[in-house]
């Protein structure tokens, strides 16, 4: 049966797509016999051919077969092929009977972005950017497997897994006010360190406060353009301002948690009588012991990621105070997560009566984008909506957006998470030279510090979709709104 479905996928073309409204396309649930709901995705017409270039749509259709799924599976314009479901995919399943799927969360649990704002203007620190970049590069270890200055014993590590960023603040790495501007206040309450493997714990002991490699980065940026001055003022942003962006996740610990539970879930498919078109979708009913254990372990890894970004932010603050001035204050605009499954208790039932009260919302390579007035966003942002921090690819612009009511109604309160790859890392290395990319960035006045030229080639801007096009689609579709455009002054990579 699986091979029959694959043959049907080969026939998928533009004629199978229905334009629901501008920028939103649908693949009917009648397209394939095992689809439980429709598949939807956002794209503009001129880039529509590109969505057929990899297995993204096949994986989106596969996601619609997951037991307990409601409404539809939906993908963002940064969609690209991933493990099990496409990166950029959002869907929700009923709780407790619906499936929770580790593959639909991904390996880099709570890969996320934190944006720090300053009172500094870029023009005033131009002569100090090189020194500032070097100082941060030395203070925040980066690269594959790199450990940090902190080596936690297992009891201390478990407190990080249980309490996330709050534990770091209590230890003096930040201020209490920081927590108000972190998704879930930096602490997934469902976390349980006892269901995290010893191997995962071992990998996490010395990586707190480290950047990692791949698409993770740290940037010193300048606010180039403000699109909505009222909202930007609420977020504390102004043109010419210096900001700091941190993009990293749960490091080796999260990767190990994902791998452990993906293997376990594949082994339980027979127990739960699951018939799925791809074993990478394997999961368990949320209410089962297996489902609850994964959710608790994923939440613990998410807390590690929140704590990781908290410690990195602390290191940046120390460097800025040392090099620029002691009285410089760096406040968190927001810290937002990707690659998460969230238990949303009744948050969507008032919008759509067909949705059950409790759902497990999977956001893989997608960002939460809640509207004004929502209970889950900081009090000082309630009138305007939740900040959405969208990183660009290396050397390109990044964006601050804001969540909308339309996103809440159409996408389970979600939007894109970045530019999205259009070229594999292997192909990028073959077709681009890291030295050339570094030279071109330097010619633009962008400083780059990286552990290897291969890492630069892997993450070259040409390996990613056009961030401007992605942002324009989500804004035109109404699922988020542009607030500010940020451009890099310096980039730090693993």
PEURBEL-V342116 format. One record per residue. N is the residue number from 1. RES is the residue in one small letter. SS is DSSP state (hx for helix, st for strand, lp for the rest). PSI is psi in whole degrees, -180 to 180 (NA if undefined). Layout:
# PEURBEL-V342116
n->N res->RES ss->SS psi->PSI
n->N res->RES ss->SS psi->PSI
This chain:
# PEURBEL-V342116
n->1 res->x ss->lp psi->-38
n->2 res->x ss->hx psi->-42
n->3 res->x ss->hx psi->-31
n->4 res->x ss->hx psi->-44
n->5 res->x ss->hx psi->-40
n->6 res->x ss->hx psi->-39
n->7 res->x ss->hx psi->-38
n->8 res->x ss->hx psi->-37
n->9 res->x ss->hx psi->-36
n->10 res->x ss->hx psi->-23
n->11 res->x ss->lp psi->-2
n->12 res->x ss->lp psi->129
n->13 res->x ss->lp psi->-174
n->14 res->x ss->hx psi->-28
n->15 res->x ss->hx psi->-19
n->16 res->x ss->hx psi->-2
n->17 res->x ss->st psi->138
n->18 res->x ss->st psi->128
n->19 res->x ss->st psi->106
n->20 res->x ss->st psi->-42
n->21 res->x ss->st psi->171
n->22 res->x ss->lp psi->128
n->23 res->x ss->lp psi->-4
n->24 res->x ss->st psi->119
n->25 res->x ss->st psi->152
n->26 res->x ss->st psi->141
n->27 res->x ss->st psi->117
n->28 res->x ss->lp psi->149
n->29 res->x ss->lp psi->-11
n->30 res->x ss->lp psi->-7
n->31 res->x ss->lp psi->-38
n->32 res->x ss->lp psi->141
n->33 res->x ss->lp psi->-27
n->34 res->x ss->lp psi->1
n->35 res->x ss->lp psi->130
n->36 res->x ss->lp psi->-28
n->37 res->x ss->lp psi->175
n->38 res->x ss->st psi->164
n->39 res->x ss->st psi->137
n->40 res->x ss->st psi->153
n->41 res->x ss->st psi->156
n->42 res->x ss->st psi->134
n->43 res->x ss->lp psi->157
n->44 res->x ss->lp psi->159
n->45 res->x ss->hx psi->-38
n->46 res->x ss->hx psi->-18
n->47 res->x ss->hx psi->11
n->48 res->x ss->hx psi->-36
n->49 res->x ss->hx psi->-31
n->50 res->x ss->hx psi->-25
n->51 res->x ss->hx psi->-13
n->52 res->x ss->hx psi->3
n->53 res->x ss->lp psi->-18
n->54 res->x ss->lp psi->-163
n->55 res->x ss->lp psi->18
n->56 res->x ss->hx psi->-48
n->57 res->x ss->hx psi->-37
n->58 res->x ss->hx psi->-44
n->59 res->x ss->hx psi->-35
n->60 res->x ss->hx psi->-44
n->61 res->x ss->hx psi->-41
n->62 res->x ss->hx psi->-37
n->63 res->x ss->hx psi->-29
n->64 res->x ss->lp psi->-9
n->65 res->x ss->lp psi->-4
n->66 res->x ss->lp psi->129
n->67 res->x ss->lp psi->134
n->68 res->x ss->lp psi->1
n->69 res->x ss->st psi->144
n->70 res->x ss->st psi->149
n->71 res->x ss->st psi->-76
n->72 res->x ss->st psi->165
n->73 res->x ss->st psi->139
n->74 res->x ss->st psi->143
n->75 res->x ss->st psi->153
n->76 res->x ss->st psi->167
n->77 res->x ss->st psi->-11
n->78 res->x ss->st psi->14
n->79 res->x ss->st psi->135
n->80 res->x ss->st psi->165
n->81 res->x ss->lp psi->136
n->82 res->x ss->lp psi->-157
n->83 res->x ss->lp psi->115
n->84 res->x ss->lp psi->-67
n->85 res->x ss->lp psi->160
n->86 res->x ss->lp psi->148
n->87 res->x ss->st psi->128
n->88 res->x ss->st psi->15
n->89 res->x ss->st psi->140
n->90 res->x ss->st psi->133
n->91 res->x ss->st psi->163
n->92 res->x ss->st psi->143
n->93 res->x ss->st psi->152
n->94 res->x ss->st psi->142
n->95 res->x ss->lp psi->136
n->96 res->x ss->lp psi->-5
n->97 res->x ss->lp psi->-23
n->98 res->x ss->lp psi->160
n->99 res->x ss->st psi->143
n->100 res->x ss->st psi->130
n->101 res->x ss->lp psi->116
n->102 res->x ss->hx psi->-36
n->103 res->x ss->hx psi->-28
n->104 res->x ss->hx psi->0
n->105 res->x ss->lp psi->-45
n->106 res->x ss->lp psi->174
n->107 res->x ss->lp psi->-39
n->108 res->x ss->lp psi->77
n->109 res->x ss->lp psi->130
n->110 res->x ss->lp psi->39
n->111 res->x ss->lp psi->127
n->112 res->x ss->st psi->-178
n->113 res->x ss->st psi->134
n->114 res->x ss->st psi->134
n->115 res->x ss->st psi->124
n->116 res->x ss->st psi->135
n->117 res->x ss->st psi->154
n->118 res->x ss->st psi->174
n->119 res->x ss->st psi->1
n->120 res->x ss->st psi->150
n->121 res->x ss->st psi->140
n->122 res->x ss->hx psi->-38
n->123 res->x ss->hx psi->-28
n->124 res->x ss->hx psi->-17
n->125 res->x ss->hx psi->17
n->126 res->x ss->hx psi->-40
n->127 res->x ss->hx psi->-12
n->128 res->x ss->hx psi->1
n->129 res->x ss->hx psi->-44
n->130 res->x ss->hx psi->-48
n->131 res->x ss->hx psi->-40
n->132 res->x ss->hx psi->-43
n->133 res->x ss->hx psi->-45
n->134 res->x ss->hx psi->-40
n->135 res->x ss->hx psi->-43
n->136 res->x ss->hx psi->-40
n->137 res->x ss->hx psi->-39
n->138 res->x ss->hx psi->-30
n->139 res->x ss->hx psi->-25
n->140 res->x ss->lp psi->99
n->141 res->x ss->lp psi->141
n->142 res->x ss->lp psi->155
n->143 res->x ss->lp psi->164
n->144 res->x ss->lp psi->125
n->145 res->x ss->lp psi->0
n->146 res->x ss->lp psi->133
n->147 res->x ss->lp psi->170
n->148 res->x ss->lp psi->-169
n->149 res->x ss->lp psi->-18
n->150 res->x ss->lp psi->127
n->151 res->x ss->lp psi->104
n->152 res->x ss->lp psi->142
n->153 res->x ss->lp psi->169
n->154 res->x ss->hx psi->-33
n->155 res->x ss->hx psi->-41
n->156 res->x ss->hx psi->-40
n->157 res->x ss->hx psi->-41
n->158 res->x ss->hx psi->-31
n->159 res->x ss->hx psi->-35
n->160 res->x ss->hx psi->-44
n->161 res->x ss->hx psi->-32
n->162 res->x ss->hx psi->-39
n->163 res->x ss->hx psi->-3
n->164 res->x ss->lp psi->-136
n->165 res->x ss->hx psi->-29
n->166 res->x ss->hx psi->-39
n->167 res->x ss->hx psi->-40
n->168 res->x ss->hx psi->-41
n->169 res->x ss->hx psi->-42
n->170 res->x ss->hx psi->-26
n->171 res->x ss->lp psi->3
n->172 res->x ss->lp psi->6
n->173 res->x ss->lp psi->65
n->174 res->x ss->lp psi->-179
n->175 res->x ss->lp psi->156
n->176 res->x ss->hx psi->-34
n->177 res->x ss->hx psi->-25
n->178 res->x ss->hx psi->-40
n->179 res->x ss->hx psi->-29
n->180 res->x ss->hx psi->-19
n->181 res->x ss->hx psi->30
n->182 res->x ss->st psi->137
n->183 res->x ss->hx psi->135
n->184 res->x ss->hx psi->20
n->185 res->x ss->hx psi->27
n->186 res->x ss->hx psi->18
n->187 res->x ss->lp psi->106
n->188 res->x ss->lp psi->113
n->189 res->x ss->lp psi->-19
n->190 res->x ss->lp psi->0
n->191 res->x ss->lp psi->141
n->192 res->x ss->lp psi->104
n->193 res->x ss->hx psi->-20
n->194 res->x ss->hx psi->-16
n->195 res->x ss->hx psi->14
n->196 res->x ss->lp psi->132
n->197 res->x ss->lp psi->158
n->198 res->x ss->hx psi->-37
n->199 res->x ss->hx psi->-43
n->200 res->x ss->hx psi->-43
n->201 res->x ss->hx psi->-42
n->202 res->x ss->hx psi->-39
n->203 res->x ss->hx psi->-23
n->204 res->x ss->hx psi->-8
n->205 res->x ss->lp psi->-38
n->206 res->x ss->lp psi->16
n->207 res->x ss->lp psi->4
n->208 res->x ss->lp psi->131
n->209 res->x ss->lp psi->21
n->210 res->x ss->lp psi->154
n->211 res->x ss->lp psi->-37
n->212 res->x ss->lp psi->-165
n->213 res->x ss->lp psi->-151
n->214 res->x ss->lp psi->-135
n->215 res->x ss->lp psi->6
n->216 res->x ss->lp psi->145
n->217 res->x ss->st psi->168
n->218 res->x ss->st psi->131
n->219 res->x ss->st psi->144
n->220 res->x ss->st psi->129
n->221 res->x ss->st psi->165
n->222 res->x ss->st psi->134
n->223 res->x ss->st psi->107
n->224 res->x ss->st psi->-39
n->225 res->x ss->st psi->139
n->226 res->x ss->st psi->128
n->227 res->x ss->lp psi->-32
n->228 res->x ss->lp psi->102
n->229 res->x ss->hx psi->-35
n->230 res->x ss->hx psi->-48
n->231 res->x ss->hx psi->-40
n->232 res->x ss->hx psi->-39
n->233 res->x ss->hx psi->-41
n->234 res->x ss->hx psi->-38
n->235 res->x ss->hx psi->-5
n->236 res->x ss->lp psi->30
n->237 res->x ss->lp psi->144
n->238 res->x ss->lp psi->157
n->239 res->x ss->lp psi->138
n->240 res->x ss->lp psi->-8
n->241 res->x ss->st psi->147
n->242 res->x ss->st psi->129
n->243 res->x ss->st psi->163
n->244 res->x ss->st psi->128
n->245 res->x ss->st psi->130
n->246 res->x ss->st psi->123
n->247 res->x ss->st psi->101
n->248 res->x ss->st psi->175
n->249 res->x ss->lp psi->-136
n->250 res->x ss->lp psi->7
n->251 res->x ss->hx psi->-148
n->252 res->x ss->hx psi->-30
n->253 res->x ss->hx psi->-48
n->254 res->x ss->hx psi->-40
n->255 res->x ss->hx psi->-42
n->256 res->x ss->hx psi->-42
n->257 res->x ss->hx psi->-46
n->258 res->x ss->hx psi->-48
n->259 res->x ss->hx psi->-42
n->260 res->x ss->hx psi->-48
n->261 res->x ss->hx psi->-28
n->262 res->x ss->hx psi->-45
n->263 res->x ss->hx psi->-42
n->264 res->x ss->hx psi->-43
n->265 res->x ss->hx psi->-38
n->266 res->x ss->hx psi->-38
n->267 res->x ss->hx psi->-15
n->268 res->x ss->lp psi->5
n->269 res->x ss->lp psi->-40
n->270 res->x ss->lp psi->-41
n->271 res->x ss->lp psi->-42
n->272 res->x ss->lp psi->9
n->273 res->x ss->lp psi->47
n->274 res->x ss->lp psi->133
n->275 res->x ss->lp psi->101
n->276 res->x ss->lp psi->149
n->277 res->x ss->lp psi->-12
n->278 res->x ss->lp psi->125
n->279 res->x ss->hx psi->-15
n->280 res->x ss->hx psi->-13
n->281 res->x ss->hx psi->-4
n->282 res->x ss->lp psi->140
n->283 res->x ss->lp psi->-161
n->284 res->x ss->st psi->154
n->285 res->x ss->st psi->137
n->286 res->x ss->lp psi->-36
n->287 res->x ss->lp psi->-7
n->288 res->x ss->lp psi->165
n->289 res->x ss->hx psi->-41
n->290 res->x ss->hx psi->-43
n->291 res->x ss->hx psi->-43
n->292 res->x ss->hx psi->-40
n->293 res->x ss->hx psi->-44
n->294 res->x ss->hx psi->-45
n->295 res->x ss->hx psi->-40
n->296 res->x ss->hx psi->-39
n->297 res->x ss->hx psi->-42
n->298 res->x ss->hx psi->-41
n->299 res->x ss->hx psi->-37
n->300 res->x ss->hx psi->-42
n->301 res->x ss->hx psi->-38
n->302 res->x ss->hx psi->-41
n->303 res->x ss->hx psi->-37
n->304 res->x ss->hx psi->-42
n->305 res->x ss->hx psi->-44
n->306 res->x ss->hx psi->-43
n->307 res->x ss->hx psi->-36
n->308 res->x ss->hx psi->-48
n->309 res->x ss->hx psi->-30
n->310 res->x ss->hx psi->-44
n->311 res->x ss->hx psi->-39
n->312 res->x ss->hx psi->-43
n->313 res->x ss->hx psi->-40
n->314 res->x ss->hx psi->-43
n->315 res->x ss->hx psi->-41
n->316 res->x ss->hx psi->-44
n->317 res->x ss->hx psi->-42
n->318 res->x ss->hx psi->-43
n->319 res->x ss->hx psi->-43
n->320 res->x ss->hx psi->-43
n->321 res->x ss->hx psi->-39
n->322 res->x ss->hx psi->-42
n->323 res->x ss->hx psi->-38
n->324 res->x ss->lp psi->-68
n->325 res->x ss->lp psi->147
n->326 res->x ss->lp psi->-28
n->327 res->x ss->lp psi->7
n->328 res->x ss->lp psi->130
n->329 res->x ss->lp psi->129
n->330 res->x ss->lp psi->110
n->331 res->x ss->st psi->151
n->332 res->x ss->st psi->122
n->333 res->x ss->st psi->-54
n->334 res->x ss->st psi->158
n->335 res->x ss->st psi->118
n->336 res->x ss->st psi->145
n->337 res->x ss->st psi->146
n->338 res->x ss->lp psi->173
n->339 res->x ss->lp psi->65
n->340 res->x ss->st psi->154
n->341 res->x ss->st psi->130
n->342 res->x ss->st psi->137
n->343 res->x ss->st psi->107
n->344 res->x ss->st psi->106
n->345 res->x ss->st psi->98
n->346 res->x ss->lp psi->6
n->347 res->x ss->lp psi->-24
n->348 res->x ss->lp psi->-5
n->349 res->x ss->lp psi->-29
n->350 res->x ss->lp psi->-23
n->351 res->x ss->lp psi->-43
n->352 res->x ss->lp psi->110
n->353 res->x ss->lp psi->-17
n->354 res->x ss->lp psi->-19
n->355 res->x ss->lp psi->135
n->356 res->x ss->lp psi->167
n->357 res->x ss->lp psi->-48
n->358 res->x ss->st psi->134
n->359 res->x ss->st psi->155
n->360 res->x ss->st psi->109
n->361 res->x ss->st psi->117
n->362 res->x ss->st psi->125
n->363 res->x ss->st psi->102
n->364 res->x ss->st psi->111
n->365 res->x ss->lp psi->40
n->366 res->x ss->lp psi->156
n->367 res->x ss->st psi->138
n->368 res->x ss->st psi->140
n->369 res->x ss->lp psi->73
n->370 res->x ss->lp psi->151
n->371 res->x ss->lp psi->174
n->372 res->x ss->lp psi->143
n->373 res->x ss->lp psi->-5
n->374 res->x ss->lp psi->141
n->375 res->x ss->lp psi->-24
n->376 res->x ss->lp psi->-2
n->377 res->x ss->lp psi->160
n->378 res->x ss->lp psi->149
n->379 res->x ss->hx psi->-39
n->380 res->x ss->hx psi->-8
n->381 res->x ss->hx psi->-3
n->382 res->x ss->lp psi->-33
n->383 res->x ss->lp psi->-23
n->384 res->x ss->lp psi->-25
n->385 res->x ss->lp psi->173
n->386 res->x ss->lp psi->133
n->387 res->x ss->st psi->141
n->388 res->x ss->st psi->118
n->389 res->x ss->st psi->116
n->390 res->x ss->st psi->109
n->391 res->x ss->lp psi->143
n->392 res->x ss->lp psi->-175
n->393 res->x ss->lp psi->171
n->394 res->x ss->lp psi->121
n->395 res->x ss->lp psi->-5
n->396 res->x ss->lp psi->175
n->397 res->x ss->lp psi->156
n->398 res->x ss->st psi->167
n->399 res->x ss->st psi->149
n->400 res->x ss->st psi->123
n->401 res->x ss->st psi->-179
n->402 res->x ss->st psi->145
n->403 res->x ss->lp psi->158
n->404 res->x ss->lp psi->161
n->405 res->x ss->hx psi->-35
n->406 res->x ss->hx psi->-39
n->407 res->x ss->hx psi->-39
n->408 res->x ss->hx psi->-36
n->409 res->x ss->hx psi->-33
n->410 res->x ss->hx psi->-30
n->411 res->x ss->lp psi->23
n->412 res->x ss->lp psi->35
n->413 res->x ss->lp psi->51
n->414 res->x ss->st psi->158
n->415 res->x ss->st psi->-170
n->416 res->x ss->lp psi->173
n->417 res->x ss->lp psi->-3
n->418 res->x ss->lp psi->-157
n->419 res->x ss->lp psi->-37
n->420 res->x ss->lp psi->131
n->421 res->x ss->st psi->145
n->422 res->x ss->lp psi->2
n->423 res->x ss->lp psi->133
n->424 res->x ss->lp psi->159
n->425 res->x ss->hx psi->-40
n->426 res->x ss->hx psi->-46
n->427 res->x ss->hx psi->-37
n->428 res->x ss->hx psi->-43
n->429 res->x ss->hx psi->-38
n->430 res->x ss->hx psi->-33
n->431 res->x ss->hx psi->-11
n->432 res->x ss->lp psi->148
n->433 res->x ss->lp psi->128
n->434 res->x ss->hx psi->-37
n->435 res->x ss->hx psi->-40
n->436 res->x ss->hx psi->-41
n->437 res->x ss->hx psi->-43
n->438 res->x ss->hx psi->-42
n->439 res->x ss->hx psi->-43
n->440 res->x ss->hx psi->-38
n->441 res->x ss->hx psi->-41
n->442 res->x ss->hx psi->-37
n->443 res->x ss->hx psi->-27
n->444 res->x ss->lp psi->0
n->445 res->x ss->lp psi->15
n->446 res->x ss->lp psi->120
n->447 res->x ss->st psi->139
n->448 res->x ss->st psi->131
n->449 res->x ss->st psi->121
n->450 res->x ss->st psi->150
n->451 res->x ss->lp psi->-25
n->452 res->x ss->lp psi->151
n->453 res->x ss->hx psi->-26
n->454 res->x ss->hx psi->-41
n->455 res->x ss->hx psi->-35
n->456 res->x ss->hx psi->-44
n->457 res->x ss->hx psi->-41
n->458 res->x ss->hx psi->-36
n->459 res->x ss->lp psi->23
n->460 res->x ss->lp psi->147
n->461 res->x ss->hx psi->-35
n->462 res->x ss->hx psi->-15
n->463 res->x ss->hx psi->-6
n->464 res->x ss->st psi->160
n->465 res->x ss->lp psi->167
n->466 res->x ss->lp psi->114
n->467 res->x ss->hx psi->-32
n->468 res->x ss->hx psi->-41
n->469 res->x ss->hx psi->-43
n->470 res->x ss->hx psi->-47
n->471 res->x ss->hx psi->-41
n->472 res->x ss->hx psi->-36
n->473 res->x ss->hx psi->-47
n->474 res->x ss->hx psi->-31
n->475 res->x ss->hx psi->-45
n->476 res->x ss->hx psi->-32
n->477 res->x ss->lp psi->-13
n->478 res->x ss->lp psi->11
n->479 res->x ss->lp psi->-2
n->480 res->x ss->lp psi->164
n->481 res->x ss->st psi->137
n->482 res->x ss->st psi->135
n->483 res->x ss->st psi->-47
n->484 res->x ss->st psi->150
n->485 res->x ss->st psi->129
n->486 res->x ss->st psi->137
n->487 res->x ss->st psi->147
n->488 res->x ss->st psi->140
n->489 res->x ss->st psi->-34
n->490 res->x ss->st psi->145
n->491 res->x ss->st psi->132
n->492 res->x ss->st psi->124
n->493 res->x ss->st psi->159
n->494 res->x ss->lp psi->NA
